[in-house]
């Protein structure tokens, strides 16, 4: 069995969704903020200790991280630090460009036929074929939906490329 992981990030929390080849999705939230007084830098420094252990990644062949976008350059700078800490914590076999993608929000939304200027709704999730959640109920957070969409987009795009090259 093999899986794709989509990652939606902020400076306070990461949402990882692992989507396997049987369309079983598992949501793993990674809370960076335990102390409300912690700065974004302190939260970023905590990321490596909070990430899943190596065993969690063993069946993963592709990771898709949402590229940071924000209202101002300060927000983007903070999110880019998080991306760096996250990428550094991935297992070595995933730290190569063909296995770790950084994808713009408009790119994955357009690729899935979603509105580029909006967020995926619960109804949009129902249109994704045969997605089942390991906990039997899909997470209700927007970040978890985004992470699922990232995983699904990357898997489908990769499968299409493999089909075309065969």
Secondary structure, DSSP 8 states (H G I E B T S, - for coil): --EEEEEEE-SSEEEEEEEETT-EEEEEEEE--SSTT--HHHHHHHHHHHS--GGGGTTEEEEEEE----SSHHHHHHHHHHHHHHHHHS-GGG-STTTEEEE-HHHHHHHTT--TTS---HHHHHHSTT-EETTSS---SHHHHHHHHHHHHHHHHHHHHHHHH-
